[in-house]
């Protein structure tokens, strides 16, 4: 099971990074202003780096999922908290720190581009983990 969690963390990081970068690239291309005279001097690289760091830290925080292997955390609610509580709290804290408590549509959209792929892929692996755990308990 440890191997499954480690591979889940790696695959989630890899797939969500590529997915978020592609979505961010499409968003940046669609939001580009053609009349901008400083077209070569935008801060788009900062957004890419921020998303890569955000997803990397989400993946590092997801190592708390290893707690769900302990017998103490075998309860379904505690297992859910081990897998999602710390990444969710981190993403909310990071969003508030980056946005400086100003909520405009661009900040919210970029946050969704970076968080939704990670959480959806991570949720898929959580579902697979529960299936494996349930199968191992019945054997």
Secondary structure, 3 states (H helix, E strand, C coil): CHHHHHHHHHHHHHHHHHHHHHHHHHHHHHCCCCCCCCCCCCCHHHHHHHHHHHHHHHHHHHHHHHHHHCHHHCCHHHHHHHHHHHHHHHHHHHHHHHHCCCCCHHHHHHHHHHHHHHHHHHHHHHHHHHHHHHHHHHC
